[in-house]
């Protein structure tokens, strides 16, 4: 122990760095607190409240998952529409394309088509 009461032997020990917390913006497509599944509402007009839903990033391939997170392009889905069964977006290209289209429309309403093409590089409409 040194004269300052530090056990590491340094007169001026480095302060412990705190990890920066990432700011996760809310979804621009869905009110996440309502408890419903985005696709249940969109496809079936079913506003059931689920005790468990999973977050789905609309653009999730390659580097696009981080971009979806950054721009709020994510929705909450029930298991049936997220990853279990033939209606799940990870198993159903039709529903995946529908979400990509809705995501692009929401993004362009806020930032415009040119910005979408600059960020994502592909037109899903």
N, CA, C and O atoms as a Tinker XYZ file with bonds, in Angstrom:
   500  protein
     1  N      0.853000   -1.173000    0.000000    73     2
     2  CA     0.000000    0.000000    0.000000    64     1     3
     3  C      0.901000    1.239000    0.000000    63     2     4     5
     4  O      1.886000    1.293000    0.737000    81     3
     5  N      0.558000    2.245000   -0.837000    73     3     6
     6  CA     1.365000    3.458000   -0.882000    64     5     7
     7  C      0.836000    4.492000    0.107000    63     6     8     9
     8  O     -0.117000    4.218000    0.837000    81     7
     9  N      1.436000    5.659000    0.139000    73     7    10
    10  CA     1.061000    6.662000    1.133000    64     9    11
    11  C     -0.339000    7.246000    0.912000    63    10    12    13
    12  O     -0.892000    7.856000    1.827000    81    11
    13  N     -0.924000    7.073000   -0.277000    73    11    14
    14  CA    -2.281000    7.558000   -0.556000    64    13    15
    15  C     -3.339000    6.504000   -0.260000    63    14    16    17
    16  O     -4.527000    6.755000   -0.466000    81    15
    17  N     -2.942000    5.351000    0.210000    73    15    18
    18  CA    -3.897000    4.291000    0.519000    64    17    19
    19  C     -4.242000    3.419000   -0.673000    63    18    20    21
    20  O     -5.112000    2.554000   -0.574000    81    19
    21  N     -3.571000    3.633000   -1.803000    73    19    22
    22  CA    -3.833000    2.849000   -2.994000    64    21    23
    23  C     -3.007000    1.576000   -2.958000    63    22    24    25
    24  O     -1.849000    1.600000   -2.542000    81    23
    25  N     -3.580000    0.482000   -3.384000    73    23    26
    26  CA    -2.881000   -0.795000   -3.371000    64    25    27
    27  C     -2.118000   -1.056000   -4.657000    63    26    28    29
    28  O     -1.348000   -2.014000   -4.722000    81    27
    29  N     -2.309000   -0.222000   -5.698000    73    27    30
    30  CA    -1.665000   -0.524000   -6.961000    64    29    31
    31  C     -0.268000    0.066000   -7.074000    63    30    32    33
    32  O      0.405000   -0.167000   -8.078000    81    31
    33  N      0.182000    0.803000   -6.105000    73    31    34
    34  CA     1.543000    1.310000   -6.102000    64    33    35
    35  C      1.742000    2.581000   -6.896000    63    34    36    37
    36  O      2.852000    3.113000   -6.926000    81    35
    37  N      0.714000    3.083000   -7.535000    73    35    38
    38  CA     0.837000    4.322000   -8.294000    64    37    39
    39  C      0.437000    5.501000   -7.426000    63    38    40    41
    40  O     -0.528000    5.433000   -6.664000    81    39
    41  N      1.201000    6.596000   -7.553000    73    39    42
    42  CA     0.879000    7.770000   -6.764000    64    41    43
    43  C     -0.441000    8.398000   -7.224000    63    42    44    45
    44  O     -1.235000    8.876000   -6.413000    81    43
    45  N     -0.653000    8.384000   -8.534000    73    43    46
    46  CA    -1.880000    8.925000   -9.096000    64    45    47
    47  C     -2.546000    7.850000   -9.949000    63    46    48    49
    48  O     -2.374000    7.842000  -11.167000    81    47
    49  N     -3.298000    6.950000   -9.337000    73    47    50
    50  CA    -3.907000    5.861000  -10.106000    64    49    51
    51  C     -4.920000    6.393000  -11.122000    63    50    52    53
    52  O     -5.598000    7.392000  -10.882000    81    51
    53  N     -5.006000    5.708000  -12.251000    73    51    54
    54  CA    -5.959000    6.091000  -13.283000    64    53    55
    55  C     -7.377000    5.838000  -12.784000    63    54    56    57
    56  O     -7.656000    4.808000  -12.169000    81    55
    57  N     -8.259000    6.778000  -13.053000    73    55    58
    58  CA    -9.658000    6.523000  -12.665000    64    57    59
    59  C    -10.255000    5.432000  -13.545000    63    58    60    61
    60  O     -9.902000    5.304000  -14.717000    81    59
    61  N    -11.143000    4.666000  -12.980000    73    59    62
    62  CA   -11.795000    3.600000  -13.741000    64    61    63
    63  C    -12.686000    4.226000  -14.803000    63    62    64    65
    64  O    -13.480000    5.120000  -14.512000    81    63
    65  N    -12.549000    3.750000  -16.042000    73    63    66
    66  CA   -13.363000    4.274000  -17.136000    64    65    67
    67  C    -14.715000    3.587000  -17.125000    63    66    68    69
    68  O    -14.822000    2.372000  -16.957000    81    67
    69  N    -15.747000    4.404000  -17.308000    73    67    70
    70  CA   -17.080000    3.831000  -17.415000    64    69    71
    71  C    -17.377000    3.553000  -18.878000    63    70    72    73
    72  O    -17.050000    4.347000  -19.760000    81    71
    73  N    -17.997000    2.422000  -19.114000    73    71    74
    74  CA   -18.360000    2.042000  -20.467000    64    73    75
    75  C    -19.459000    2.969000  -20.972000    63    74    76    77
    76  O    -20.440000    3.220000  -20.273000    81    75
    77  N    -19.286000    3.478000  -22.201000    73    75    78
    78  CA   -20.297000    4.345000  -22.782000    64    77    79
    79  C    -21.521000    3.514000  -23.136000    63    78    80    81
    80  O    -21.416000    2.443000  -23.735000    81    79
    81  N    -22.664000    4.023000  -22.758000    73    79    82
    82  CA   -23.908000    3.336000  -23.079000    64    81    83
    83  C    -24.393000    3.809000  -24.434000    63    82    84    85
    84  O    -24.413000    5.007000  -24.720000    81    83
    85  N    -24.778000    2.865000  -25.256000    73    83    86
    86  CA   -25.321000    3.186000  -26.569000    64    85    87
    87  C    -26.739000    3.690000  -26.430000    63    86    88    89
    88  O    -27.526000    3.167000  -25.642000    81    87
    89  N    -27.054000    4.708000  -27.202000    73    87    90
    90  CA   -28.412000    5.213000  -27.234000    64    89    91
    91  C    -29.184000    4.418000  -28.287000    63    90    92    93
    92  O    -28.851000    4.458000  -29.471000    81    91
    93  N    -30.197000    3.708000  -27.854000    73    91    94
    94  CA   -31.002000    2.911000  -28.768000    64    93    95
    95  C    -32.299000    3.658000  -29.047000    63    94    96    97
    96  O    -33.191000    3.699000  -28.199000    81    95
    97  N    -32.407000    4.252000  -30.241000    73    95    98
    98  CA   -33.633000    4.987000  -30.542000    64    97    99
    99  C    -34.837000    4.060000  -30.631000    63    98   100   101
   100  O    -34.714000    2.871000  -30.921000    81    99
   101  N    -35.987000    4.633000  -30.377000    73    99   102
   102  CA   -37.232000    3.866000  -30.452000    64   101   103
   103  C    -37.598000    3.610000  -31.915000    63   102   104   105
   104  O    -37.086000    4.262000  -32.825000    81   103
   105  N    -38.470000    2.673000  -32.108000    73   103   106
   106  CA   -38.949000    2.328000  -33.447000    64   105   107
   107  C    -39.703000    3.503000  -34.057000    63   106   108   109
   108  O    -40.475000    4.180000  -33.377000    81   107
   109  N    -39.473000    3.738000  -35.345000    73   107   110
   110  CA   -40.224000    4.780000  -36.048000    64   109   111
   111  C    -41.479000    4.197000  -36.695000    63   110   112   113
   112  O    -42.248000    4.930000  -37.319000    81   111
   113  N    -41.695000    2.892000  -36.555000    73   111   114
   114  CA   -42.854000    2.241000  -37.152000    64   113   115
   115  C    -43.923000    1.850000  -36.142000    63   114   116   117
   116  O    -45.089000    1.702000  -36.507000    81   115
   117  N    -43.546000    1.681000  -34.886000    73   115   118
   118  CA   -44.458000    1.067000  -33.926000    64   117   119
   119  C    -44.245000    1.671000  -32.543000    63   118   120   121
   120  O    -43.116000    1.945000  -32.135000    81   119
   121  N    -45.341000    1.870000  -31.836000    73   119   122
   122  CA   -45.258000    2.229000  -30.431000    64   121   123
   123  C    -44.941000    0.941000  -29.671000    63   122   124   125
   124  O    -45.798000    0.067000  -29.535000    81   123
   125  N    -43.726000    0.829000  -29.185000    73   123   126
   126  CA   -43.261000   -0.429000  -28.594000    64   125   127
   127  C    -43.955000   -0.769000  -27.283000    63   126   128   129
   128  O    -43.938000   -1.926000  -26.865000    81   127
   129  N    -44.559000    0.203000  -26.633000    73   127   130
   130  CA   -45.173000   -0.034000  -25.325000    64   129   131
   131  C    -46.586000   -0.611000  -25.413000    63   130   132   133
   132  O    -47.140000   -1.023000  -24.394000    81   131
   133  N    -47.180000   -0.650000  -26.604000    73   131   134
   134  CA   -48.572000   -1.095000  -26.683000    64   133   135
   135  C    -48.743000   -2.606000  -26.530000    63   134   136   137
   136  O    -49.861000   -3.064000  -26.296000    81   135
   137  N    -47.689000   -3.385000  -26.652000    73   135   138
   138  CA   -47.756000   -4.817000  -26.399000    64   137   139
   139  C    -48.217000   -5.671000  -27.560000    63   138   140   141
   140  O    -48.295000   -6.892000  -27.427000    81   139
   141  N    -48.525000   -5.063000  -28.696000    73   139   142
   142  CA   -49.012000   -5.841000  -29.826000    64   141   143
   143  C    -47.868000   -6.228000  -30.762000    63   142   144   145
   144  O    -46.777000   -5.659000  -30.709000    81   143
   145  N    -48.144000   -7.196000  -31.608000    73   143   146
   146  CA   -47.206000   -7.639000  -32.641000    64   145   147
   147  C    -47.470000   -6.799000  -33.889000    63   146   148   149
   148  O    -48.616000   -6.669000  -34.319000    81   147
   149  N    -46.421000   -6.234000  -34.466000    73   147   150
   150  CA   -46.576000   -5.361000  -35.631000    64   149   151
   151  C    -47.266000   -6.086000  -36.785000    63   150   152   153
   152  O    -48.152000   -5.521000  -37.426000    81   151
   153  N    -46.873000   -7.322000  -37.056000    73   151   154
   154  CA   -47.472000   -8.053000  -38.173000    64   153   155
   155  C    -48.887000   -8.549000  -37.865000    63   154   156   157
   156  O    -49.716000   -8.623000  -38.772000    81   155
   157  N    -49.177000   -8.886000  -36.624000    73   155   158
   158  CA   -50.552000   -9.259000  -36.267000    64   157   159
   159  C    -51.497000   -8.097000  -36.554000    63   158   160   161
   160  O    -52.593000   -8.296000  -37.077000    81   159
   161  N    -51.072000   -6.893000  -36.214000    73   159   162
   162  CA   -51.894000   -5.709000  -36.452000    64   161   163
   163  C    -52.009000   -5.436000  -37.943000    63   162   164   165
   164  O    -53.104000   -5.201000  -38.454000    81   163
   165  N    -50.882000   -5.468000  -38.637000    73   163   166
   166  CA   -50.846000   -5.126000  -40.059000    64   165   167
   167  C    -51.614000   -6.129000  -40.926000    63   166   168   169
   168  O    -52.367000   -5.731000  -41.814000    81   167
   169  N    -51.428000   -7.401000  -40.674000    73   167   170
   170  CA   -51.991000   -8.437000  -41.536000    64   169   171
   171  C    -53.374000   -8.929000  -41.110000    63   170   172   173
   172  O    -54.202000   -9.281000  -41.950000    81   171
   173  N    -53.616000   -8.949000  -39.796000    73   171   174
   174  CA   -54.841000   -9.569000  -39.285000    64   173   175
   175  C    -55.741000   -8.614000  -38.515000    63   174   176   177
   176  O    -56.816000   -9.002000  -38.058000    81   175
   177  N    -55.303000   -7.368000  -38.369000    73   175   178
   178  CA   -56.002000   -6.378000  -37.553000    64   177   179
   179  C    -56.270000   -6.923000  -36.148000    63   178   180   181
   180  O    -57.321000   -6.678000  -35.556000    81   179
   181  N    -55.294000   -7.663000  -35.636000    73   179   182
   182  CA   -55.384000   -8.257000  -34.300000    64   181   183
   183  C    -54.495000   -7.446000  -33.352000    63   182   184   185
   184  O    -53.275000   -7.406000  -33.507000    81   183
   185  N    -55.121000   -6.811000  -32.386000    73   183   186
   186  CA   -54.399000   -5.946000  -31.446000    64   185   187
   187  C    -54.147000   -6.646000  -30.109000    63   186   188   189
   188  O    -54.057000   -5.992000  -29.071000    81   187
   189  N    -54.036000   -7.959000  -30.138000    73   187   190
   190  CA   -53.795000   -8.713000  -28.912000    64   189   191
   191  C    -52.513000   -8.239000  -28.240000    63   190   192   193
   192  O    -51.548000   -7.868000  -28.909000    81   191
   193  N    -52.514000   -8.254000  -26.918000    73   191   194
   194  CA   -51.332000   -7.863000  -26.150000    64   193   195
   195  C    -50.580000   -9.130000  -25.783000    63   194   196   197
   196  O    -51.143000  -10.055000  -25.197000    81   195
   197  N    -49.311000   -9.162000  -26.132000    73   195   198
   198  CA   -48.464000  -10.326000  -25.864000    64   197   199
   199  C    -47.566000  -10.042000  -24.674000    63   198   200   201
   200  O    -47.018000   -8.948000  -24.540000    81   199
   201  N    -47.424000  -11.032000  -23.818000    73   199   202
   202  CA   -46.520000  -10.849000  -22.677000    64   201   203
   203  C    -45.060000  -10.944000  -23.122000    63   202   204   205
   204  O    -44.164000  -10.445000  -22.441000    81   203
   205  N    -44.825000  -11.587000  -24.269000    73   203   206
   206  CA   -43.458000  -11.716000  -24.779000    64   205   207
   207  C    -43.456000  -11.460000  -26.277000    63   206   208   209
   208  O    -44.174000  -12.113000  -27.035000    81   207
   209  N    -42.649000  -10.513000  -26.685000    73   207   210
   210  CA   -42.422000  -10.221000  -28.096000    64   209   211
   211  C    -40.920000  -10.051000  -28.294000    63   210   212   213
   212  O    -40.186000   -9.762000  -27.349000    81   211
   213  N    -40.484000  -10.230000  -29.507000    73   211   214
   214  CA   -39.063000  -10.076000  -29.800000    64   213   215
   215  C    -38.851000   -8.899000  -30.747000    63   214   216   217
   216  O    -39.677000   -8.607000  -31.612000    81   215
   217  N    -37.711000   -8.233000  -30.549000    73   215   218
   218  CA   -37.370000   -7.108000  -31.406000    64   217   219
   219  C    -36.804000   -7.637000  -32.721000    63   218   220   221
   220  O    -35.920000   -8.494000  -32.730000    81   219
   221  N    -37.320000   -7.119000  -33.819000    73   219   222
   222  CA   -36.852000   -7.520000  -35.144000    64   221   223
   223  C    -36.328000   -6.296000  -35.870000    63   222   224   225
   224  O    -37.043000   -5.307000  -36.028000    81   223
   225  N    -35.073000   -6.363000  -36.313000    73   223   226
   226  CA   -34.481000   -5.304000  -37.113000    64   225   227
   227  C    -34.890000   -5.550000  -38.559000    63   226   228   229
   228  O    -34.617000   -6.615000  -39.112000    81   227
   229  N    -35.535000   -4.578000  -39.164000    73   227   230
   230  CA   -36.116000   -4.765000  -40.496000    64   229   231
   231  C    -35.051000   -5.102000  -41.526000    63   230   232   233
   232  O    -35.239000   -6.011000  -42.335000    81   231
   233  N    -33.950000   -4.391000  -41.509000    73   231   234
   234  CA   -32.837000   -4.697000  -42.408000    64   233   235
   235  C    -31.772000   -5.365000  -41.538000    63   234   236   237
   236  O    -31.115000   -4.695000  -40.741000    81   235
   237  N    -31.596000   -6.678000  -41.684000    73   235   238
   238  CA   -30.748000   -7.400000  -40.737000    64   237   239
   239  C    -29.572000   -8.119000  -41.373000    63   238   240   241
   240  O    -28.822000   -8.804000  -40.678000    81   239
   241  N    -29.398000   -7.979000  -42.672000    73   239   242
   242  CA   -28.263000   -8.669000  -43.286000    64   241   243
   243  C    -27.026000   -7.774000  -43.279000    63   242   244   245
   244  O    -27.133000   -6.548000  -43.273000    81   243
   245  N    -25.864000   -8.398000  -43.279000    73   243   246
   246  CA   -24.561000   -7.718000  -43.325000    64   245   247
   247  C    -24.474000   -6.633000  -42.261000    63   246   248   249
   248  O    -24.707000   -6.891000  -41.080000    81   247
   249  N    -24.142000   -5.435000  -42.680000    73   247   250
   250  CA   -23.982000   -4.307000  -41.759000    64   249   251
   251  C    -25.291000   -3.573000  -41.517000    63   250   252   253
   252  O    -25.313000   -2.585000  -40.783000    81   251
   253  N    -26.376000   -4.032000  -42.115000    73   251   254
   254  CA   -27.628000   -3.288000  -42.053000    64   253   255
   255  C    -28.335000   -3.376000  -40.705000    63   254   256   257
   256  O    -29.174000   -2.527000  -40.405000    81   255
   257  N    -28.025000   -4.367000  -39.893000    73   255   258
   258  CA   -28.666000   -4.479000  -38.580000    64   257   259
   259  C    -28.334000   -3.255000  -37.728000    63   258   260   261
   260  O    -29.208000   -2.699000  -37.063000    81   259
   261  N    -27.072000   -2.841000  -37.751000    73   259   262
   262  CA   -26.659000   -1.655000  -36.995000    64   261   263
   263  C    -27.341000   -0.404000  -37.529000    63   262   264   265
   264  O    -27.700000    0.485000  -36.758000    81   263
   265  N    -27.520000   -0.330000  -38.837000    73   263   266
   266  CA   -28.209000    0.819000  -39.433000    64   265   267
   267  C    -29.689000    0.816000  -39.042000    63   266   268   269
   268  O    -30.257000    1.871000  -38.762000    81   267
   269  N    -30.307000   -0.349000  -39.020000    73   267   270
   270  CA   -31.695000   -0.442000  -38.571000    64   269   271
   271  C    -31.823000    0.049000  -37.141000    63   270   272   273
   272  O    -32.761000    0.772000  -36.808000    81   271
   273  N    -30.896000   -0.339000  -36.310000    73   271   274
   274  CA   -30.891000    0.106000  -34.906000    64   273   275
   275  C    -30.726000    1.619000  -34.829000    63   274   276   277
   276  O    -31.449000    2.291000  -34.093000    81   275
   277  N    -29.790000    2.141000  -35.576000    73   275   278
   278  CA   -29.482000    3.580000  -35.543000    64   277   279
   279  C    -30.670000    4.439000  -35.963000    63   278   280   281
   280  O    -30.919000    5.491000  -35.374000    81   279
   281  N    -31.401000    3.992000  -36.979000    73   279   282
   282  CA   -32.502000    4.787000  -37.524000    64   281   283
   283  C    -33.878000    4.369000  -37.009000    63   282   284   285
   284  O    -34.889000    4.884000  -37.487000    81   283
   285  N    -33.941000    3.451000  -36.048000    73   283   286
   286  CA   -35.223000    3.048000  -35.472000    64   285   287
   287  C    -36.062000    2.177000  -36.383000    63   286   288   289
   288  O    -37.288000    2.162000  -36.273000    81   287
   289  N    -35.408000    1.443000  -37.289000    73   287   290
   290  CA   -36.127000    0.565000  -38.213000    64   289   291
   291  C    -36.227000   -0.831000  -37.606000    63   290   292   293
   292  O    -35.568000   -1.775000  -38.042000    81   291
   293  N    -37.064000   -0.923000  -36.600000    73   291   294
   294  CA   -37.256000   -2.187000  -35.888000    64   293   295
   295  C    -38.690000   -2.245000  -35.388000    63   294   296   297
   296  O    -39.323000   -1.217000  -35.151000    81   295
   297  N    -39.185000   -3.452000  -35.234000    73   295   298
   298  CA   -40.551000   -3.672000  -34.758000    64   297   299
   299  C    -40.532000   -4.805000  -33.746000    63   298   300   301
   300  O    -39.582000   -5.585000  -33.686000    81   299
   301  N    -41.587000   -4.886000  -32.957000    73   299   302
   302  CA   -41.758000   -5.982000  -32.001000    64   301   303
   303  C    -42.722000   -6.992000  -32.615000    63   302   304   305
   304  O    -43.806000   -6.639000  -33.080000    81   303
   305  N    -42.300000   -8.266000  -32.605000    73   303   306
   306  CA   -43.096000   -9.327000  -33.213000    64   305   307
   307  C    -43.336000  -10.458000  -32.228000    63   306   308   309
   308  O    -42.501000  -10.737000  -31.367000    81   307
   309  N    -44.490000  -11.106000  -32.363000    73   307   310
   310  CA   -44.748000  -12.327000  -31.599000    64   309   311
   311  C    -43.862000  -13.430000  -32.190000    63   310   312   313
   312  O    -43.329000  -13.285000  -33.290000    81   311
   313  N    -43.713000  -14.517000  -31.458000    73   311   314
   314  CA   -42.853000  -15.617000  -31.931000    64   313   315
   315  C    -43.338000  -16.192000  -33.253000    63   314   316   317
   316  O    -42.527000  -16.575000  -34.096000    81   315
   317  N    -44.647000  -16.256000  -33.440000    73   315   318
   318  CA   -45.222000  -16.803000  -34.671000    64   317   319
   319  C    -44.790000  -15.992000  -35.895000    63   318   320   321
   320  O    -44.585000  -16.549000  -36.973000    81   319
   321  N    -44.654000  -14.684000  -35.723000    73   319   322
   322  CA   -44.259000  -13.831000  -36.843000    64   321   323
   323  C    -42.765000  -13.505000  -36.865000    63   322   324   325
   324  O    -42.271000  -12.934000  -37.836000    81   323
   325  N    -42.053000  -13.861000  -35.811000    73   323   326
   326  CA   -40.620000  -13.549000  -35.814000    64   325   327
   327  C    -39.758000  -14.713000  -36.264000    63   326   328   329
   328  O    -38.991000  -14.586000  -37.218000    81   327
   329  N    -39.878000  -15.868000  -35.573000    73   327   330
   330  CA   -38.951000  -16.957000  -35.914000    64   329   331
   331  C    -39.543000  -18.359000  -35.890000    63   330   332   333
   332  O    -38.852000  -19.314000  -36.245000    81   331
   333  N    -40.780000  -18.511000  -35.490000    73   331   334
   334  CA   -41.380000  -19.851000  -35.411000    64   333   335
   335  C    -42.414000  -20.063000  -36.509000    63   334   336   337
   336  O    -43.421000  -19.356000  -36.562000    81   335
   337  N    -42.171000  -21.021000  -37.372000    73   335   338
   338  CA   -43.174000  -21.417000  -38.353000    64   337   339
   339  C    -43.094000  -20.698000  -39.685000    63   338   340   341
   340  O    -42.222000  -19.857000  -39.904000    81   339
   341  N    -44.016000  -21.040000  -40.570000    73   339   342
   342  CA   -43.980000  -20.524000  -41.947000    64   341   343
   343  C    -44.358000  -19.047000  -42.075000    63   342   344   345
   344  O    -44.075000  -18.439000  -43.107000    81   343
   345  N    -44.982000  -18.461000  -41.070000    73   343   346
   346  CA   -45.366000  -17.050000  -41.132000    64   345   347
   347  C    -44.297000  -16.119000  -40.572000    63   346   348   349
   348  O    -44.460000  -14.899000  -40.599000    81   347
   349  N    -43.223000  -16.677000  -40.075000    73   347   350
   350  CA   -42.161000  -15.877000  -39.454000    64   349   351
   351  C    -41.313000  -15.170000  -40.510000    63   350   352   353
   352  O    -41.005000  -15.747000  -41.552000    81   351
   353  N    -40.939000  -13.923000  -40.238000    73   351   354
   354  CA   -40.178000  -13.152000  -41.231000    64   353   355
   355  C    -38.830000  -13.785000  -41.555000    63   354   356   357
   356  O    -38.298000  -13.576000  -42.645000    81   355
   357  N    -38.282000  -14.540000  -40.642000    73   355   358
   358  CA   -37.005000  -15.215000  -40.921000    64   357   359
   359  C    -37.197000  -16.456000  -41.788000    63   358   360   361
   360  O    -36.224000  -17.038000  -42.267000    81   359
   361  N    -38.452000  -16.862000  -41.991000    73   359   362
   362  CA   -38.759000  -18.025000  -42.828000    64   361   363
   363  C    -39.629000  -17.672000  -44.036000    63   362   364   365
   364  O    -39.838000  -18.521000  -44.903000    81   363
   365  N    -40.129000  -16.464000  -44.110000    73   363   366
   366  CA   -41.116000  -16.095000  -45.117000    64   365   367
   367  C    -40.656000  -14.836000  -45.853000    63   366   368   369
   368  O    -40.712000  -13.733000  -45.310000    81   367
   369  N    -40.206000  -15.013000  -47.086000    73   367   370
   370  CA   -39.666000  -13.896000  -47.853000    64   369   371
   371  C    -40.730000  -12.832000  -48.142000    63   370   372   373
   372  O    -40.410000  -11.645000  -48.199000    81   371
   373  N    -41.969000  -13.236000  -48.321000    73   371   374
   374  CA   -43.053000  -12.291000  -48.596000    64   373   375
   375  C    -43.209000  -11.302000  -47.428000    63   374   376   377
   376  O    -43.332000  -10.097000  -47.646000    81   375
   377  N    -43.203000  -11.809000  -46.210000    73   375   378
   378  CA   -43.361000  -10.937000  -45.039000    64   377   379
   379  C    -42.093000  -10.115000  -44.788000    63   378   380   381
   380  O    -42.163000   -8.973000  -44.333000    81   379
   381  N    -40.963000  -10.697000  -45.083000    73   379   382
   382  CA   -39.709000   -9.944000  -44.941000    64   381   383
   383  C    -39.722000   -8.747000  -45.895000    63   382   384   385
   384  O    -39.387000   -7.633000  -45.493000    81   383
   385  N    -40.103000   -8.969000  -47.145000    73   383   386
   386  CA   -40.166000   -7.884000  -48.136000    64   385   387
   387  C    -41.210000   -6.838000  -47.743000    63   386   388   389
   388  O    -41.000000   -5.644000  -47.957000    81   387
   389  N    -42.322000   -7.274000  -47.176000    73   387   390
   390  CA   -43.339000   -6.339000  -46.714000    64   389   391
   391  C    -42.764000   -5.410000  -45.641000    63   390   392   393
   392  O    -42.982000   -4.199000  -45.687000    81   391
   393  N    -42.034000   -5.973000  -44.680000    73   391   394
   394  CA   -41.430000   -5.154000  -43.634000    64   393   395
   395  C    -40.367000   -4.215000  -44.195000    63   394   396   397
   396  O    -40.255000   -3.072000  -43.753000    81   395
   397  N    -39.586000   -4.690000  -45.169000    73   395   398
   398  CA   -38.576000   -3.833000  -45.785000    64   397   399
   399  C    -39.240000   -2.654000  -46.502000    63   398   400   401
   400  O    -38.739000   -1.531000  -46.449000    81   399
   401  N    -40.352000   -2.908000  -47.161000    73   399   402
   402  CA   -41.093000   -1.844000  -47.847000    64   401   403
   403  C    -41.627000   -0.834000  -46.833000    63   402   404   405
   404  O    -41.482000    0.373000  -47.023000    81   403
   405  N    -42.242000   -1.322000  -45.763000    73   403   406
   406  CA   -42.772000   -0.437000  -44.718000    64   405   407
   407  C    -41.648000    0.353000  -44.047000    63   406   408   409
   408  O    -41.811000    1.528000  -43.721000    81   407
   409  N    -40.514000   -0.305000  -43.848000    73   407   410
   410  CA   -39.366000    0.374000  -43.249000    64   409   411
   411  C    -38.855000    1.499000  -44.129000    63   410   412   413
   412  O    -38.561000    2.591000  -43.642000    81   411
   413  N    -38.748000    1.234000  -45.422000    73   411   414
   414  CA   -38.280000    2.268000  -46.348000    64   413   415
   415  C    -39.271000    3.434000  -46.385000    63   414   416   417
   416  O    -38.855000    4.592000  -46.391000    81   415
   417  N    -40.558000    3.150000  -46.408000    73   415   418
   418  CA   -41.559000    4.219000  -46.441000    64   417   419
   419  C    -41.468000    5.093000  -45.184000    63   418   420   421
   420  O    -41.548000    6.318000  -45.273000    81   419
   421  N    -41.303000    4.471000  -44.028000    73   419   422
   422  CA   -41.201000    5.233000  -42.781000    64   421   423
   423  C    -39.927000    6.074000  -42.755000    63   422   424   425
   424  O    -39.947000    7.229000  -42.328000    81   423
   425  N    -38.825000    5.492000  -43.211000    73   423   426
   426  CA   -37.554000    6.214000  -43.251000    64   425   427
   427  C    -37.659000    7.415000  -44.187000    63   426   428   429
   428  O    -37.248000    8.521000  -43.839000    81   427
   429  N    -38.214000    7.187000  -45.380000    73   427   430
   430  CA   -38.303000    8.253000  -46.371000    64   429   431
   431  C    -39.261000    9.365000  -45.944000    63   430   432   433
   432  O    -39.085000   10.513000  -46.350000    81   431
   433  N    -40.256000    9.049000  -45.142000    73   431   434
   434  CA   -41.152000   10.084000  -44.630000    64   433   435
   435  C    -40.392000   11.058000  -43.738000    63   434   436   437
   436  O    -40.748000   12.234000  -43.652000    81   435
   437  N    -39.355000   10.574000  -43.078000    73   435   438
   438  CA   -38.551000   11.426000  -42.189000    64   437   439
   439  C    -37.328000   12.030000  -42.867000    63   438   440   441
   440  O    -36.984000   13.184000  -42.613000    81   439
   441  N    -36.666000   11.253000  -43.733000    73   439   442
   442  CA   -35.361000   11.667000  -44.257000    64   441   443
   443  C    -35.293000   11.814000  -45.774000    63   442   444   445
   444  O    -34.342000   12.407000  -46.283000    81   443
   445  N    -36.259000   11.299000  -46.501000    73   443   446
   446  CA   -36.258000   11.392000  -47.957000    64   445   447
   447  C    -35.621000   10.185000  -48.643000    63   446   448   449
   448  O    -34.857000    9.428000  -48.043000    81   447
   449  N    -35.965000   10.034000  -49.923000    73   447   450
   450  CA   -35.501000    8.886000  -50.702000    64   449   451
   451  C    -33.988000    8.901000  -50.924000    63   450   452   453
   452  O    -33.343000    7.855000  -50.855000    81   451
   453  N    -33.427000   10.062000  -51.184000    73   451   454
   454  CA   -31.985000   10.153000  -51.455000    64   453   455
   455  C    -31.176000    9.664000  -50.251000    63   454   456   457
   456  O    -30.190000    8.943000  -50.408000    81   455
   457  N    -31.600000   10.060000  -49.060000    73   455   458
   458  CA   -30.887000    9.634000  -47.842000    64   457   459
   459  C    -31.011000    8.116000  -47.660000    63   458   460   461
   460  O    -30.048000    7.459000  -47.262000    81   459
   461  N    -32.192000    7.559000  -47.951000    73   459   462
   462  CA   -32.358000    6.113000  -47.833000    64   461   463
   463  C    -31.397000    5.382000  -48.766000    63   462   464   465
   464  O    -30.740000    4.421000  -48.365000    81   463
   465  N    -31.319000    5.839000  -49.999000    73   463   466
   466  CA   -30.436000    5.198000  -50.974000    64   465   467
   467  C    -28.965000    5.367000  -50.568000    63   466   468   469
   468  O    -28.151000    4.469000  -50.781000    81   467
   469  N    -28.640000    6.506000  -49.993000    73   467   470
   470  CA   -27.267000    6.741000  -49.521000    64   469   471
   471  C    -26.906000    5.785000  -48.383000    63   470   472   473
   472  O    -25.799000    5.249000  -48.339000    81   471
   473  N    -27.846000    5.578000  -47.469000    73   471   474
   474  CA   -27.579000    4.740000  -46.285000    64   473   475
   475  C    -27.686000    3.256000  -46.608000    63   474   476   477
   476  O    -26.793000    2.487000  -46.252000    81   475
   477  N    -28.763000    2.834000  -47.276000    73   475   478
   478  CA   -29.024000    1.409000  -47.488000    64   477   479
   479  C    -28.657000    0.906000  -48.874000    63   478   480   481
   480  O    -28.423000   -0.290000  -49.050000    81   479
   481  N    -28.602000    1.785000  -49.855000    73   479   482
   482  CA   -28.113000    1.417000  -51.176000    64   481   483
   483  C    -29.001000    0.523000  -52.009000    63   482   484   485
   484  O    -28.566000    0.014000  -53.042000    81   483
   485  N    -30.237000    0.319000  -51.585000    73   483   486
   486  CA   -31.145000   -0.544000  -52.344000    64   485   487
   487  C    -32.570000   -0.050000  -52.165000    63   486   488   489
   488  O    -32.957000    0.369000  -51.074000    81   487
   489  N    -33.346000   -0.101000  -53.233000    73   487   490
   490  CA   -34.729000    0.343000  -53.183000    64   489   491
   491  C    -35.626000   -0.869000  -52.970000    63   490   492   493
   492  O    -35.600000   -1.810000  -53.763000    81   491
   493  N    -36.419000   -0.849000  -51.902000    73   491   494
   494  CA   -37.294000   -1.969000  -51.572000    64   493   495
   495  C    -38.754000   -1.713000  -51.961000    63   494   496   497
   496  O    -39.614000   -2.563000  -51.731000    81   495
   497  N    -39.032000   -0.559000  -52.542000    73   495   498
   498  CA   -40.424000   -0.228000  -52.907000    64   497   499
   499  C    -40.846000   -0.882000  -54.204000    63   498   500
   500  O    -41.981000   -0.703000  -54.646000    81   499
